[in-house]
């Protein structure tokens, strides 16, 4: 099969799904940022190896056992778009994510913009066919959402060490003009079996900014992590500040074992987020409480920046931990759900997921 060059038209269809944040929302999905006026700069050449798979890909579906160069695709995951893959020469397992070839620019542009970073995963190899694009990532060892769900609360010293890596990944993206938008715990995965090293799983849904202005006009977020400004009637909002809010939700959930805003009814959930009132669990150190409050501020301009987070005293590696007061989880708290919860629930095109808040 012949390799085809990556297209770069200005009207490249978006792979993102639509999300209408209204009172009857019961799904989690994405939409594309509205195009800015004026000419759009072309992305720089993609720095990863790009090669054609030798096997034909006439059908959009990928059969288990397909051979793609040195890789063999094993059983599918996540509804058939993600596969386990085996690199035959070395016996190393990878994760292969498959996209329509027409989405190549949207998939690869964020990686072209972002320099390598130790806490942001990058494809080890990319293969382009006439209809499909294959990206191969190193296998991981679970994600932060699963860790919190299994342990309910992460002790402060461990939470600080993990959160520092999450904040470093976000700061790197913001410094190089990327807004992550769909930021949540499950997007941070462990690259070691000891679960001490985190990386941002991928740059899906990231918005590539064309200048210093980070204003967005979409309504794109996971319901549990969406910022109050996205739910408001404002015409636009700061994409970077919205990422900070989502990171604050992630930190709260790590320390408390439950989301700061949660309800079985979407309208009530969004009402709580708009009000911005939350209760921190007892027993947290003063520094941890301070950082959470600096992130979950209703006014976006009052939140810390991503680089500012890394300067907070709670994230200092040489800090002396303060003695927390005696505490316990309140019986009325809603913990991170087992099984398919807010983060795992996905909406396929044209479908609505049921029992998302169940």
Secondary structure, DSSP 4 states (H G I P E B T S, - for coil): ----PPP--TTPPP-PPP---STT----B--PPPPPSSPPPPPPPP-S-EE--SS---SSS--TT-EETTEEEEEEEGGGTEEEEEETTTTEEEEEEEEEGGGHHHHHHHHHHSPPBTTB---SEEEE-SSEEEEEEE----BHHHHHHHHSS--HHHHHHHHHHHHHHHHHHHHTTEE--S--GGGEEESSTTS--EEE---TT-EE-SSS--EE----B-GGG--HHHHSS-S-EEHHHHHHHHHHHHHHHHHHSS-SS--SSHHHHHHHHHHT---PPTT--HHHHHHHHHHS-SSGGGSPPHHHHTTSGGG-TT--PPPPPP----TTPPPPPSSS-TTT----TT---SSTT-
